[in-house]
Amino acid sequence: MSAKSKVELAQFLNHQYLCESLTIKEVETLLDYTELVEFRKDQIIADIGEVGEALYFVVRGEVALYYDDGGQEHEVGRMTEGELMGEMSFFDRKPRSARMRAKTDNTRVLLLSRAKYKRLRVEHPYIAVNLLEHAVISLDHLFRRVSNDVARFSQYIHGGLKL
């Protein structure tokens, strides 16, 4: 990663919830443990059935999450700039239940591999704790979105709401 790219990414991350309690130096340290990866539109970032060996943080573009229903994909969510993804399979080490696919050209994500995360936990525990807290909040937001969708659908089924 070039010095200019690193400075731009540090400035971007410094404005994200993930890094709001980190110093600029700590953000730069976090970047030393990540890899910036770019994807073309419709390229698969991570697939169903894989065990998550990385966390992904969207820095540019949009990523769709898909569920596969017997060979037919159904979009179940979208992740945009500033959002963390892949945390469920990364932390519980169970196979992914959703496919992550870039929805825009030049989609960029910061990838934090399991090996680098293990090093980060030992070498910079404060940064790792911030990342872990962000993952918990990310999962909470996902749970709340799904709960609201299920509640709305239930109301619709029972005649109380028009979709």
N, C-alpha and C positions, 0 to 999 in steps of 0.2 A: 504494500500500500504506500503510495507516495506521501510525502510530508504534507502536501497541499490537501490531498484527500483526507488524511488523518485529521487535519485542522478543521476541515469542513464537517466531517462526521462528528468530531468532538463538539463543535458548536451546535449541530443538530441535536445530538444526544443530551447536551446540557439543558435543552428546553423540553425534554421528555420526562414523564413521570419516573421512569426507570432511574434517572440520574439526578432527580431534583435535590437529593440530599448529599450528592457527591461533589467534591471539588473538581475543578477542571483537570487537575493532575490525576485524580482518581478515574475520571472519564477516559483520559488518555491511556491510563494503565489498563482499563477494561478493553480498550481498542487493541492493545497489544496481544490480548488473548483471543481476539475474534478474527474472522476472515470475511471480507466483503465479497459477496457472490452476486453475480448478475444473471437474470433469467429472461428468456424471450417469452412473448405472449404465448400462453397455453402450455408452456414447459412445466413438467412436474418437478416440484421442489422436494417433496417427500410423499411416499406412497402408502396406501393401505397395506397393512400386514407387516410393515417394517417396524423394528423396535427403534425408538428414537435415540439416535446417537448424537443429536445436536439440538440446540435451541436456536430459533430464528427470530430476529427482530427486524421488522419491515422498516426500511429507511427511504424507499422510493417505490411508488406504484401501489398495486393492489393485488391481493392474493385471495382466491376463492377456495373454500373448503367443500369437498364433495364426499358424499356417501355413495357407495356402489350397491345398487339393488339388482343383483343378478345380471351385471353387464350394462346396466343403465345408470348413468351418473345423475345424482340429484344434488344441486347446490344447497348447502346447509348453513353457509355463512361467508362473510367477507372480512378480511383483515386489511387494514390500511396503515399508512405511515404512522410509526410510533407504537405499533402493537406487537406484542410477543406472541409467538406461536410455536407449537410442538412441545409445549411444556408437559402435557399429560403423559405422553409416552416416554419422554425424556426422564421424568422423575419416577414413574411407576414401572418402567421397563417392560411394559406390555405392548403388543403390536398396535400400531396406529389404526384407528377406526375411520379416519378421514384422509382423503387425498388432498394435498396442497398443490394448487396449480396457479402459476402467474397469470393474471388477467390483463396485464399491460406489458408492452415492450419495455425493456430496460428496467424491469423490476429488480430492485436491489435489496438484499437482506444481509444483515450481519449474522454470521454463523458462529456459534460457540459450541465447539465439540465437547463431548463428554470428558476426554482427556484434559483439555484446556480448563474446563470447569473444575475438575478435581484439583488441578494445580492452583487455580484461582482461590479455591476454598482454603488451601493451606497457606499460600503466599499473601493473599489479600482478603482475609475473612470478612471485613466490613463491606467490601464491594460484593462479595458472594452473597452475603445476607441481604443486601439491597436487591440483588437479582432475584433471590428466592422470594422475598416479599412481593416483588413485582409479579412473579409467577402466580402467587397465591391470589393477588388482586385480579390478575388476568382471568384465572379460573373462576373467581367469584363473579366477574362481569359476564362470563360465558354462561354460568349457571343461571344468573338472573335473567339474561336474554332468553334462554331456553324456557325457563319457568314462565315468563310472561307470554311467550309464544304458545306454550301448552295451555295456559289459563285462557287465552283468547280463543284458541281452537276449541277448547271444552265449552266455553260460552256459546260459540258459534254452533256446535253440534247440538247443544241443548236449547237452541232458539233464542238466546239472549243477546246475540251480537251479530251484526252484519260485517262480513270481511270485505 
